[in-house]
Amino acid sequence: MTKTVEENVELAGKITTPTYNSNLAKRNVADLQGVVQLLKEKKMLVRVKSPVDIKHEMAGIATRFDGGKAVLFEKLKNTDVSLLTGLYWNREVLAEIFNVKEKDLPFLTADSIEKWSKNPIEPIVVENGPANEVIIKNKENLLKDIPIPTHGLQDGGPYLDSCVLIAKDPETGVRNASIQRLMVTGPNRMTMLMDMGRHLRDYYERAEKMNKPLEITINNGVGLPVHFASTTPSSAAPIDADELGVASQLLGEPLRLLRSQTVNVEGVADAQYVIEAEILPHIRENEGPAAEVTGYYAAADDRWVVNVKAVTRRKQPIFHTIMPGKEVYNAVGLMAEASVYQKVSSMVPDVIDVYLSYGGCGFYHANVQIKKSSEGVQKNAIMATFAAFPPLRRVTIVDEDVNIYDPEDIEWALATRHDPERDMILIPDARGHELNPITNDGIGTKIGIDATAPYPRPWEFQRLDMKEVMLENYDIEE
């Protein structure tokens, strides 16, 4: 990742940053319909044509393709709506949609965050769009016709897990976008989790003190730009900024928002479904268990209650869900990597790249690549990385000749360049992420690992290298 994509800046003598023009709106991949069509054309889509139950069976099939092609279920039982999953679990698929090389995805997201922070493109509000072709109000069961699946065998109920939730600051009116898990508990009722330290929870707690519900829209099946914008870390998007502007940058034009029917919060005009709702004050009801980012079930507890007031949708929607696992790691990790890189490289220019690994749930472990200009910068990079993304539990720093995307290469660096006695930093009792069961409600020990060679690099740390050749230039029979 680099600071500015358009400037073609060479960083640390190693990388030259490309320039991007991935205008999704003009390429007709700004919504799920366009994405599905592109993936069909590129042979990057699995199509399940057999009737499938949304309770457990869909997830059981989808997990067999984890990390590969996206999966479209064309015949769900008891509904005419199709369902898409796996959109985020393969970076090759995401790169195809954005029309960039896979290795350049973080450059694209980093560039969008930087441009947005300097010159935001405000979303525009419209009265009509695809997401309100059908309007459903004053109905006893507003959620009945939405095919909301149950993934894990021990999940507490059907879950919305990929929706972008939009709320407004109860005092300033600034919009916030985030992804929350919501469990269906009744015809027009859900319970939800709100993580500590996030802007949505801050909004809610201030509204609750006023004895007011917090109005929201729950947007299912949004395009990739909106989804990525909603995962922008708070360190890159202050509470007084509308991070939906990041979606405008990725789109290449202002994001269109849709005026709601029953709440004073907009929905996403190109979404598949918009659920208009409110989070009720002073009421808590059971939520969970729930399959979570960690690969464990989050325990059930009394949590926040959502009252559904209306639903609008497309005439022929595609329901979108995210499977626990690699899909969550990429959905969160790409924007987090971009944000971490920007912040850390601004403090430690030696930093070349950042990767939040799958083994670390895309949330808890960061591999950081540097080109050392002096001894000690690796320790600065460790501390800066923890500061840039508080959920992290482990940061591993390696040299520029180590592939941070390859667990085997990271292990090689640990085996040959890391001395546990002097190359570890322990930070006890630090705030992390409360969904990680090894922490005590989010409090735990963080570890920084220096797996870099000494500077200047002695001969005994010179890595074996070979001549680069192009096999197609040779007559080879296999």
C-alpha positions in Angstrom: 0.0 0.0 0.0 1.1 3.6 -0.6 0.0 7.0 0.5 -1.2 8.4 -2.8 -2.1 6.2 -5.8 -2.1 8.9 -8.5 1.3 10.2 -7.7 3.1 7.0 -8.8 5.4 7.4 -5.8 8.3 5.0 -5.3 8.3 3.9 -1.7 11.4 2.7 0.2 13.2 2.0 -3.1 11.0 -1.0 -3.7 7.5 -0.4 -5.0 6.1 2.0 -7.6 2.4 2.6 -7.0 0.0 2.2 -10.0 -2.8 4.5 -11.0 -6.4 3.3 -10.9 -9.5 4.0 -12.8 -12.0 1.4 -11.6 -15.2 3.5 -12.0 -17.8 0.9 -10.9 -20.8 2.9 -11.9 -19.8 3.3 -15.5 -18.8 -0.4 -15.7 -22.2 -1.5 -14.4 -20.9 -3.3 -11.3 -22.0 -0.8 -8.7 -24.8 -3.2 -7.5 -25.2 -6.9 -7.0 -27.1 -7.4 -10.3 -24.1 -6.1 -12.2 -21.7 -8.0 -10.1 -23.5 -11.3 -10.6 -23.6 -10.8 -14.3 -19.8 -10.0 -14.4 -19.0 -13.1 -12.3 -21.1 -15.3 -14.7 -19.2 -13.9 -17.7 -15.8 -14.4 -16.0 -16.6 -18.0 -14.8 -16.1 -16.9 -11.2 -19.5 -17.9 -9.9 -20.9 -21.2 -8.6 -24.6 -21.5 -9.4 -26.6 -23.8 -7.1 -29.8 -24.7 -9.1 -31.3 -27.3 -6.6 -33.9 -26.1 -4.1 -32.1 -25.3 -0.8 -33.4 -24.5 2.7 -32.1 -21.3 4.1 -31.9 -22.9 7.6 -28.5 -24.6 7.8 -28.5 -26.3 4.4 -27.5 -23.2 2.4 -24.6 -22.5 4.8 -23.5 -26.2 4.7 -23.3 -26.0 0.9 -21.6 -22.6 0.8 -18.8 -23.5 3.2 -17.6 -26.2 0.7 -16.6 -23.4 -1.6 -15.0 -21.2 1.1 -12.2 -19.1 -0.4 -13.1 -19.9 -4.1 -15.8 -18.6 -6.4 -18.8 -16.7 -5.1 -21.9 -18.8 -4.8 -25.4 -18.0 -6.1 -28.3 -20.0 -4.8 -31.0 -19.7 -7.5 -33.8 -21.7 -5.9 -34.3 -21.2 -2.2 -37.2 -23.1 -0.8 -40.4 -21.1 -0.1 -39.2 -18.0 -2.0 -38.6 -16.7 -5.5 -35.6 -14.6 -4.2 -32.0 -15.8 -5.0 -29.2 -15.6 -2.5 -25.5 -14.6 -3.0 -22.7 -15.5 -0.7 -18.9 -15.8 -0.9 -18.5 -12.4 -2.6 -15.7 -11.3 -0.2 -13.9 -14.6 0.5 -11.6 -14.4 -2.5 -9.5 -11.3 -3.3 -9.1 -12.4 -6.9 -12.9 -12.0 -7.3 -12.9 -8.6 -5.6 -10.0 -7.5 -7.9 -12.0 -8.5 -11.0 -14.9 -6.4 -9.8 -12.8 -3.4 -9.2 -10.8 -4.0 -12.4 -7.4 -4.0 -10.6 -4.7 -6.6 -9.9 -5.3 -8.6 -6.7 -2.1 -7.3 -5.1 -3.3 -3.7 -5.8 -6.6 -3.9 -4.0 -5.2 -2.3 -0.8 -3.7 0.5 -3.0 -7.2 1.3 -4.3 -8.9 1.4 -0.8 -6.0 3.4 0.7 -6.2 5.9 -2.1 -10.0 6.3 -1.6 -9.6 6.9 2.1 -7.0 9.5 1.5 -8.9 11.3 -1.2 -12.1 11.3 0.9 -10.3 12.7 3.9 -8.9 15.6 1.8 -11.9 16.3 -0.5 -15.1 14.4 0.5 -17.7 13.7 -2.2 -21.0 14.0 -0.4 -23.7 11.5 -1.1 -26.9 12.8 -2.7 -30.5 12.0 -1.6 -33.1 10.9 -4.1 -36.8 10.1 -3.7 -36.9 7.0 -5.9 -34.5 4.2 -6.7 -34.2 0.5 -7.3 -34.4 -0.1 -3.5 -37.9 1.3 -3.2 -39.6 -0.2 -6.2 -41.7 -2.2 -3.7 -42.8 -0.5 -0.5 -44.2 -2.6 2.4 -45.7 -0.8 5.4 -48.4 -1.5 8.0 -47.9 -5.2 7.8 -48.1 -7.7 10.6 -44.9 -9.5 9.5 -42.6 -7.2 7.6 -39.7 -9.6 7.7 -41.6 -12.6 6.4 -40.7 -12.3 2.8 -37.0 -11.7 3.3 -35.0 -15.0 3.0 -32.9 -14.4 6.2 -30.7 -17.6 6.7 -29.5 -19.5 9.8 -25.9 -20.4 9.4 -24.5 -22.2 12.4 -26.2 -25.2 13.9 -26.2 -23.5 17.3 -27.1 -20.0 16.1 -29.9 -18.5 18.1 -32.0 -17.8 15.0 -31.9 -16.3 11.5 -29.3 -13.6 11.2 -28.7 -10.5 9.0 -24.9 -10.3 9.0 -23.9 -8.4 5.8 -26.2 -5.4 6.0 -24.9 -1.9 6.2 -26.7 -0.1 9.1 -27.0 3.7 8.7 -27.7 6.0 11.6 -27.4 9.7 12.3 -25.7 11.4 15.2 -28.7 12.4 17.5 -27.1 15.8 18.0 -25.3 16.7 14.8 -27.1 14.6 12.2 -23.8 13.2 10.8 -24.3 9.8 9.2 -22.5 6.7 10.3 -22.4 3.4 8.4 -21.4 0.1 10.0 -22.0 -3.6 9.8 -23.8 -5.2 12.7 -25.2 -8.7 13.3 -29.0 -8.7 13.8 -31.0 -11.8 15.0 -34.7 -12.1 14.0 -36.8 -12.6 17.1 -40.3 -11.8 15.9 -42.4 -10.7 12.9 -41.1 -7.1 13.2 -38.4 -7.4 15.9 -34.7 -8.1 16.0 -32.0 -8.1 18.6 -28.5 -6.9 17.8 -24.9 -6.5 19.0 -23.2 -3.1 19.3 -19.4 -3.3 20.0 -17.9 -1.0 22.6 -16.0 2.0 21.3 -17.9 2.2 17.9 -19.7 5.3 16.7 -23.1 3.6 16.5 -23.0 2.7 20.1 -22.0 6.3 21.0 -25.0 7.5 18.9 -27.3 5.1 20.7 -26.2 5.9 24.2 -26.7 9.6 23.7 -30.1 9.0 22.2 -31.0 6.7 25.1 -30.1 9.4 27.6 -32.7 11.6 25.8 -35.2 8.7 26.1 -35.4 8.5 22.3 -35.0 5.6 20.0 -32.2 5.8 17.5 -33.6 5.6 13.9 -31.7 3.5 11.4 -31.9 1.9 8.0 -30.6 -1.7 7.5 -29.4 -2.0 3.9 -29.0 -5.5 2.5 -27.2 -6.3 -0.8 -25.3 -3.0 -1.1 -22.5 -2.7 -3.7 -18.9 -3.2 -2.7 -18.1 0.5 -2.3 -20.8 1.0 0.4 -19.7 -2.2 2.1 -16.1 -1.2 2.2 -16.9 2.3 3.3 -18.9 0.9 6.3 -15.8 -1.0 7.5 -13.5 2.1 7.5 -11.8 2.0 10.9 -12.7 4.7 13.3 -9.1 5.8 13.4 -9.5 6.8 9.7 -13.1 8.2 10.0 -13.7 10.5 13.0 -17.1 10.6 14.5 -17.9 14.0 12.9 -17.3 12.6 9.3 -19.7 10.8 7.1 -17.6 7.8 5.8 -20.2 7.1 3.1 -18.1 9.6 1.2 -15.5 6.8 0.8 -18.1 4.9 -1.2 -18.5 7.8 -3.5 -14.7 7.8 -4.1 -14.8 4.1 -4.9 -17.8 4.5 -7.2 -16.3 7.4 -9.1 -19.5 9.5 -8.5 -21.7 10.6 -5.6 -23.4 7.7 -3.8 -27.2 7.9 -4.1 -29.1 7.6 -0.9 -32.9 7.0 -0.7 -35.3 9.1 1.4 -37.1 6.7 3.7 -40.8 6.2 4.3 -41.0 6.1 8.1 -37.6 7.3 9.6 -35.4 10.3 9.2 -32.4 8.3 8.0 -31.7 7.5 4.4 -31.2 4.1 2.8 -28.9 3.0 -0.1 -30.7 3.6 -3.4 -29.0 0.6 -5.1 -29.5 -1.8 -2.2 -31.6 -5.0 -2.6 -33.6 -4.4 0.6 -33.9 -1.4 3.0 -35.3 -2.2 6.4 -36.5 1.0 8.1 -36.3 0.6 11.9 -35.4 2.1 15.3 -33.2 0.8 18.2 -35.4 1.1 21.3 -34.1 2.8 24.4 -33.9 1.1 27.8 -34.9 -2.4 26.5 -32.7 -5.4 26.3 -33.7 -8.9 25.0 -31.9 -12.1 24.2 -29.5 -12.2 21.3 -27.3 -15.2 20.3 -25.6 -17.6 20.2 -24.0 -16.3 16.9 -21.3 -17.4 14.6 -18.6 -14.7 14.8 -15.4 -13.5 13.2 -13.3 -15.6 15.6 -14.7 -18.9 14.3 -16.5 -19.4 17.6 -20.0 -18.9 18.7 -20.5 -15.6 20.6 -22.5 -16.3 23.7 -26.1 -15.3 24.1 -26.9 -12.3 26.3 -29.5 -9.6 26.7 -28.7 -7.0 24.1 -30.3 -4.1 22.1 -33.7 -4.3 20.5 -34.7 -3.3 17.0 -38.3 -2.4 16.0 -38.9 -2.7 12.3 -41.3 -0.1 10.8 -41.2 -0.7 7.0 -39.4 -2.6 4.3 -38.6 -1.4 0.8 -37.0 -3.6 -1.9 -36.3 -4.2 -5.5 -38.9 -6.0 -7.6 -36.4 -8.8 -8.1 -33.9 -8.6 -5.3 -30.9 -10.8 -4.6 -30.4 -11.4 -0.9 -26.8 -11.1 0.3 -25.3 -12.9 3.2 -21.7 -13.3 4.5 -20.3 -16.6 5.7 -18.2 -16.7 8.8 -14.6 -17.2 7.9 -12.5 -15.8 5.0 -15.3 -13.7 3.8 -15.4 -11.7 7.0 -11.6 -11.5 7.1 -11.5 -9.8 3.7 -14.6 -7.7 4.2 -12.9 -6.1 7.3 -9.2 -6.7 6.5 -8.9 -4.8 3.2 -10.1 -1.4 4.7 -8.3 -2.0 7.9 -5.0 -2.7 6.0 -5.5 0.5 4.0 -6.1 2.5 7.2 -3.2 0.9 9.1 -0.8 1.4 6.3 -1.6 5.1 5.9 -1.2 5.8 9.5 1.9 3.7 10.2 3.8 4.7 7.1 3.2 8.4 7.9 5.0 7.8 11.2 7.5 5.1 10.0 8.4 5.7 6.3 10.2 2.4 6.2 6.9 0.5 6.1 6.2 -1.0 2.7 3.1 -3.2 3.2 0.5 -4.4 5.8 -1.5 -7.6 5.8 -4.1 -8.7 8.3 -3.8 -12.5 8.0 -6.6 -15.0 7.7 -5.1 -17.0 10.6 -5.6 -13.9 12.7 -9.3 -13.7 11.6 -8.5 -10.6 9.5 -8.7 -8.7 12.7 -6.2 -9.7 15.3 -2.8 -10.4 13.6 -0.9 -7.9 11.4 2.1 -8.8 9.3 4.1 -5.6 8.5 6.8 -5.4 5.8 9.6 -2.8 6.1 12.8 -1.8 4.4 14.9 -0.8 7.3 16.8 2.5 7.1 18.2 2.2 10.6 18.1 -0.2 13.6 15.1 0.3 15.9 12.5 1.4 13.3 11.0 -2.0 13.5 10.0 -1.4 17.2 8.5 2.0 16.2 6.5 0.2 13.5 5.2 -2.3 16.1 3.9 0.4 18.4 2.4 2.5 15.6 0.5 -0.5 14.2 -1.1 -1.3 17.5 -2.1 2.4 17.8 -3.6 2.4 14.3 -5.9 -0.6 14.8 -6.7 -1.3 18.5 -8.3 -4.8 17.9 -4.9 -6.2 17.0 -3.3 -8.7 19.4 -0.1 -9.5 17.4 2.1 -7.5 15.1 4.9 -9.3 13.3 7.5 -7.1 11.5 9.6 -8.6 8.6 12.1 -7.4 6.0 11.3 -6.5 2.4 12.5 -9.9 1.2 9.8 -11.8 3.2 6.4 -12.4 1.7 3.9 -11.2 4.3 1.1 -13.1 2.5 2.8 -16.4 2.9 2.6 -18.1 6.3 5.5 -20.3 5.5 7.8 -17.3 4.7 6.7 -15.6 7.9 7.6 -18.8 9.8 11.0 -18.8 8.0 11.7 -15.3 9.2 10.7 -16.2 12.8 13.0 -19.3 12.7 16.1 -17.4 11.4 15.7 -13.7 12.3 13.8 -13.7 15.6 15.4 -14.0 19.1 12.6 -14.4 21.6 14.8 -13.0 24.4 15.2 -9.5 22.8 12.8 -9.4 19.9 9.4 -9.4 21.6 7.4 -6.5 23.1 4.6 -7.5 25.5 1.8 -5.0 26.3 -0.3 -6.3 29.2 -3.8 -5.2 30.1 -4.4 -3.5 26.7 -7.8 -2.7 25.2 -8.6 -5.0 22.3 -11.7 -6.6 20.9 -14.4 -8.0 23.2 -15.5 -10.7 20.7 -12.2 -12.5 21.1 -12.8 -15.2 23.8 -9.1 -15.1 25.0 -9.6 -11.6 26.2 -11.3 -10.5 29.4 -14.1 -8.5 27.9 -11.6 -7.0 25.4 -8.7 -6.6 27.8 -5.6 -8.7 27.2 -1.9 -8.9 26.4 -0.7 -7.8 23.0 2.6 -9.0 21.5 4.9 -7.4 19.0 7.4 -9.6 17.2 10.6 -8.4 15.5 11.5 -10.9 12.8 13.9 -8.6 10.9 17.6 -9.1 10.2 20.1 -6.8 11.9 20.8 -3.4 10.2 23.1 -3.1 8.3 22.5 -6.6 7.2 25.5 -8.9 7.8 26.4 -11.5 5.1 25.1 -14.4 7.2 21.6 -12.8 6.8 21.8 -12.5 3.0 18.9 -14.6 1.7 19.5 -17.0 -1.1 18.3 -15.6 -4.4 18.1 -17.1 -7.9 18.0 -15.7 -11.5 14.5 -14.9 -12.6 13.5 -16.7 -15.8 10.3 -16.9 -18.0 9.4 -20.6 -18.4 7.5 -19.9 -21.6 10.9 -19.1 -23.3 12.0 -22.7 -22.9 10.9 -26.0 -24.5 9.8 -28.0 -21.5 7.8 -31.2 -21.5 6.0 -32.2 -18.3 
